[in-house]
Amino acid sequence: MAFIDGAILSPRTLFAPSLVKVQLPAGSGLSGLDAISETQMAIRYPMAVGLNKGHRVTKNISKPKHSRRRGRLTKHAKFVRDMIREVCGFAPYERRAMELLKVSKDKRALKFIKKRVGTHIRAKRKREELSNILAAMRKAATKKE
């Protein structure tokens, strides 16, 4: 029998084999499944059983993957889009959608935009963008007066 923090544990509980995931060096040629091996349990925080059993370790804080930033708007992309919008203005379908939004026909505008851009989510995003532009134009008009 063994005593750990007042708990009485049998040798069978202390040294029962369990599955432990082993971290492999990069380029070792083994997958994570190959690395799972049967080993002796190690004591973590002075507990031999329970959720926190095992070695006392510090968490490996990983840097977020570069691929996770895909689609995020950069300063340069925003600048280019704003410049194009300023030079070219709005497409004819965008102007018609803005007219529908001006007379509070939001649902009709959504249906109209959806036919032009293809998907419901893109249409909602475009409607939101156009309504924000209209609000900004109204705000600019009240500032001028």
C-alpha positions as CSV (number, residue, x, y, z in Angstrom):
1,M,0.0,0.0,0.0
2,A,1.1,3.6,-0.7
3,F,0.1,6.9,0.8
4,I,-0.2,9.9,-1.5
5,D,-1.8,13.1,0.0
6,G,-3.7,11.0,2.5
7,A,-5.1,8.6,-0.2
8,I,-4.4,4.9,0.2
9,L,-3.4,3.4,-3.2
10,S,-2.6,-0.2,-4.0
11,P,0.5,-1.0,-6.1
12,R,-1.9,-2.1,-8.9
13,T,-3.4,1.4,-9.0
14,L,0.0,3.1,-8.9
15,F,1.8,1.2,-11.6
16,A,-1.0,0.0,-13.9
17,P,0.0,0.3,-17.5
18,S,-2.0,2.9,-19.5
19,L,-1.9,4.4,-23.0
20,V,0.3,7.5,-23.2
21,K,0.6,9.7,-26.3
22,V,4.2,10.4,-27.2
23,Q,5.2,13.6,-29.0
24,L,7.5,12.8,-31.9
25,P,10.2,15.0,-33.5
26,A,9.3,16.5,-36.9
27,G,10.3,14.4,-39.8
28,S,10.6,11.1,-37.8
29,G,8.3,9.3,-40.3
30,L,5.9,8.1,-37.7
31,S,2.3,9.1,-37.3
32,G,0.7,10.0,-34.0
33,L,-1.0,6.6,-33.9
34,D,2.3,4.8,-34.3
35,A,3.7,6.7,-31.3
36,I,1.0,5.5,-28.9
37,S,2.7,2.9,-26.8
38,E,1.9,1.1,-23.6
39,T,4.1,2.4,-20.7
40,Q,4.1,2.8,-16.9
41,M,2.0,5.6,-15.5
42,A,4.0,8.5,-14.1
43,I,2.8,10.8,-11.3
44,R,1.6,14.3,-12.3
45,Y,0.8,16.8,-9.6
46,P,1.1,14.4,-6.7
47,M,-1.8,12.3,-8.0
48,A,-1.4,8.7,-9.3
49,V,-5.1,8.4,-10.4
50,G,-7.8,10.6,-11.8
51,L,-7.9,13.2,-14.5
52,N,-4.5,14.9,-13.7
53,K,-2.4,11.7,-13.4
54,G,1.0,11.6,-15.1
55,H,4.1,13.8,-15.4
56,R,4.1,17.4,-14.3
57,V,4.4,19.3,-17.6
58,T,4.0,22.7,-19.0
59,K,1.5,23.1,-21.9
60,N,3.1,23.5,-25.3
61,I,1.6,26.8,-26.6
62,S,1.4,26.5,-30.4
63,K,1.5,29.5,-32.7
64,P,-1.7,29.7,-34.8
65,K,-1.4,28.2,-38.3
66,H,-0.8,30.7,-41.1
67,S,-3.6,29.1,-43.1
68,R,-6.1,30.2,-40.5
69,R,-5.7,33.9,-41.6
70,R,-7.0,33.1,-45.1
71,G,-9.7,35.6,-46.2
72,R,-8.9,38.2,-43.6
73,L,-8.8,41.7,-45.0
74,T,-5.4,43.3,-45.2
75,K,-4.6,47.0,-45.2
76,H,-3.4,46.9,-48.8
77,A,-6.5,44.9,-50.1
78,K,-8.8,47.4,-48.3
79,F,-7.0,50.3,-49.8
80,V,-7.2,48.8,-53.3
81,R,-10.9,48.0,-53.0
82,D,-11.7,51.5,-51.7
83,M,-9.7,53.0,-54.6
84,I,-11.5,50.9,-57.2
85,R,-14.9,51.8,-55.7
86,E,-14.0,55.5,-55.8
87,V,-12.8,55.3,-59.4
88,C,-15.4,53.0,-60.9
89,G,-18.4,53.6,-58.7
90,F,-21.2,51.0,-58.3
91,A,-22.3,48.3,-60.7
92,P,-25.8,48.7,-62.2
93,Y,-27.2,45.9,-60.0
94,E,-25.8,47.6,-56.9
95,R,-27.4,50.9,-57.8
96,R,-30.8,49.2,-58.3
97,A,-30.4,47.4,-55.0
98,M,-29.5,50.7,-53.3
99,E,-32.8,52.2,-54.7
100,L,-34.7,49.3,-53.3
101,L,-33.0,49.8,-49.9
102,K,-33.8,53.5,-49.9
103,V,-37.6,52.7,-50.2
104,S,-37.3,50.1,-47.4
105,K,-37.7,47.1,-49.6
106,D,-35.0,45.0,-47.8
107,K,-36.5,41.6,-48.6
108,R,-36.9,42.5,-52.3
109,A,-33.4,43.8,-52.4
110,L,-32.1,40.6,-50.9
111,K,-33.9,38.5,-53.5
112,F,-32.7,40.7,-56.3
113,I,-29.0,40.6,-55.1
114,K,-29.2,36.8,-54.5
115,K,-30.1,36.4,-58.2
116,R,-27.1,38.4,-59.2
117,V,-24.4,37.1,-56.8
118,G,-25.5,33.5,-56.6
119,T,-25.8,32.6,-52.9
120,H,-27.9,33.7,-50.0
121,I,-24.9,34.4,-47.6
122,R,-23.1,36.5,-50.3
123,A,-26.4,38.4,-50.9
124,K,-26.8,39.1,-47.2
125,R,-23.3,40.4,-47.0
126,K,-23.7,42.6,-50.1
127,R,-27.0,44.0,-48.8
128,E,-25.4,44.8,-45.5
129,E,-22.5,46.5,-47.3
130,L,-24.8,48.6,-49.5
131,S,-27.0,49.6,-46.5
132,N,-23.9,50.7,-44.6
133,I,-22.8,52.8,-47.6
134,L,-26.3,54.4,-47.8
135,A,-26.1,55.2,-44.0
136,A,-22.6,56.7,-44.5
137,M,-24.0,58.8,-47.5
138,R,-26.9,60.0,-45.3
139,K,-24.5,60.9,-42.5
140,A,-22.3,62.8,-44.9
141,A,-25.3,64.7,-46.3
142,T,-26.4,65.8,-42.8
143,K,-22.9,67.0,-42.0
144,K,-22.8,69.2,-45.1
145,E,-26.0,71.0,-44.3
